[in-house]
Amino acid sequence: MNKKPTEDSFDHVRKIFTDYLEQHAHRKTPERFTILKEIFATDGHFDIETLYIRMKNHKYRVSRATLYNTMELLLDCGLVTKHQFGTNFAQFEKSNLFKQHDHFIFSDSGEVLEFYNPLIEQIRSQVEELFDVDVTHYSLTFYGNSKPKK
């Protein structure tokens, strides 16, 4: 039985990446797919150096150059999202192609919380209606600190 990949399966993500590489005449190397697999096995946000160290710890033979180049390809095809969050270094996360979410950043620690609120989707719909546009994506980030305990 030939099972069709679902939108949230790794097979679906792999197909998106394979199609992108073919359409743009990029090589389909095992290293690129290993990087993709490691990213999609990761929950939350990460920086490239942390990903590099994690891959080395898992005994993957991947150079930093391959990692950076593959990350650019994954950004271009929409499978990875890049965030600055007000810091000097970029953080990445696997793209939630099918699930919108937003962020709260603790200013003191840099910790990132993800959340979803359906009211934000209502605002997006209102923006589309008000300006007669299609919103293809958006980014909402709140910054702040924990309230002092009373």
C-alpha positions as CSV (number, residue, x, y, z in Angstrom):
1,M,0.0,0.0,0.0
2,N,1.4,3.4,-1.0
3,K,0.6,5.9,1.7
4,K,0.3,9.5,0.8
5,P,2.3,11.9,3.0
6,T,0.2,14.0,5.3
7,E,0.9,17.7,5.8
8,D,2.5,17.1,9.2
9,S,4.6,14.1,8.3
10,F,8.3,14.1,7.7
11,D,7.7,12.5,4.4
12,H,5.7,15.5,3.3
13,V,8.5,17.9,4.4
14,R,11.1,15.7,2.6
15,K,9.0,15.9,-0.6
16,I,8.7,19.7,-0.4
17,F,12.5,19.9,0.0
18,T,13.2,17.4,-2.8
19,D,10.8,19.2,-5.1
20,Y,12.5,22.5,-4.3
21,L,16.0,21.1,-4.9
22,E,14.9,19.6,-8.2
23,Q,13.2,22.8,-9.4
24,H,16.2,24.9,-8.6
25,A,18.8,22.4,-9.9
26,H,20.4,21.8,-6.5
27,R,22.0,18.5,-5.6
28,K,20.1,16.2,-3.4
29,T,22.8,15.1,-1.0
30,P,22.5,12.9,2.0
31,E,23.9,15.7,4.2
32,R,21.1,18.0,3.3
33,F,18.5,15.5,4.1
34,T,20.2,14.6,7.4
35,I,20.2,18.3,8.3
36,L,16.5,18.5,7.4
37,K,15.7,15.4,9.5
38,E,17.7,16.8,12.6
39,I,15.8,20.1,12.3
40,F,12.4,18.5,12.1
41,A,13.3,16.3,15.1
42,T,14.0,19.4,17.1
43,D,11.3,21.1,19.2
44,G,11.5,24.9,19.7
45,H,14.1,27.3,18.6
46,F,17.8,26.7,17.9
47,D,20.8,28.6,16.5
48,I,23.1,27.1,13.9
49,E,26.0,26.5,16.3
50,T,23.8,24.5,18.7
51,L,22.5,22.5,15.7
52,Y,26.1,21.9,14.5
53,I,27.2,20.6,18.0
54,R,24.1,18.4,18.2
55,M,24.8,16.9,14.8
56,K,28.4,16.3,15.8
57,N,27.3,14.6,19.0
58,H,25.0,12.3,16.9
59,K,28.1,11.4,14.8
60,Y,26.8,13.1,11.7
61,R,29.6,14.3,9.4
62,V,28.4,17.8,8.4
63,S,30.6,20.8,8.0
64,R,29.5,24.3,9.1
65,A,29.6,25.5,5.5
66,T,27.1,22.7,4.5
67,L,24.9,23.6,7.5
68,Y,24.8,27.3,6.6
69,N,24.2,26.6,2.9
70,T,21.5,24.1,3.6
71,M,19.9,26.5,6.1
72,E,19.6,29.1,3.3
73,L,17.9,26.5,1.0
74,L,15.5,25.6,3.8
75,L,14.7,29.2,4.4
76,D,14.1,29.8,0.7
77,C,11.7,26.9,0.4
78,G,9.8,27.9,3.6
79,L,10.7,24.8,5.7
80,V,12.6,26.9,8.3
81,T,11.8,30.3,9.8
82,K,14.5,32.7,11.0
83,H,14.0,35.0,14.0
84,Q,16.2,37.8,15.4
85,F,14.2,38.4,18.6
86,G,16.2,41.5,19.4
87,T,19.5,39.7,19.8
88,N,22.7,39.7,17.9
89,F,22.4,36.1,16.7
90,A,19.7,34.5,14.6
91,Q,17.5,31.7,16.0
92,F,15.6,29.3,13.7
93,E,12.7,26.9,14.0
94,K,11.1,24.4,11.8
95,S,8.4,26.1,9.9
96,N,4.9,25.4,11.1
97,L,3.6,25.5,7.5
98,F,0.2,24.6,8.7
99,K,0.1,26.0,12.3
100,Q,0.3,29.7,13.0
101,H,1.8,30.7,16.3
102,D,3.3,33.7,17.9
103,H,6.1,34.4,20.4
104,F,6.7,36.0,23.8
105,I,10.4,36.8,24.6
106,F,11.6,37.3,28.1
107,S,13.8,40.4,27.8
108,D,16.0,39.4,30.8
109,S,16.7,35.7,29.9
110,G,15.9,35.6,26.1
111,E,13.6,32.6,26.8
112,V,11.1,32.1,24.0
113,L,7.5,31.0,24.6
114,E,5.2,30.1,21.8
115,F,1.5,30.6,21.9
116,Y,-1.6,30.5,19.8
117,N,-4.6,32.8,20.2
118,P,-7.6,32.6,17.8
119,L,-8.3,36.3,18.3
120,I,-5.1,37.0,16.4
121,E,-6.5,35.0,13.4
122,Q,-9.6,37.2,13.6
123,I,-7.5,40.3,13.4
124,R,-5.6,38.9,10.4
125,S,-9.0,38.3,8.7
126,Q,-10.1,41.8,9.5
127,V,-6.9,43.2,8.0
128,E,-7.6,41.2,4.8
129,E,-11.1,42.5,4.6
130,L,-10.3,46.1,5.5
131,F,-7.5,46.5,2.9
132,D,-8.8,43.9,0.4
133,V,-5.6,41.9,0.6
134,D,-4.5,38.3,1.2
135,V,-2.1,38.0,4.2
136,T,0.4,35.3,3.3
137,H,2.2,35.3,6.6
138,Y,2.8,37.5,9.6
139,S,5.0,37.7,12.7
140,L,3.9,38.8,16.1
141,T,6.3,39.0,19.0
142,F,5.7,40.3,22.5
143,Y,8.6,41.2,24.7
144,G,8.6,41.5,28.5
145,N,9.5,40.1,31.9
146,S,7.9,38.0,34.5
147,K,5.8,40.0,37.0
148,P,7.3,40.2,40.5
149,K,5.8,37.7,43.0
150,K,3.6,39.4,45.6
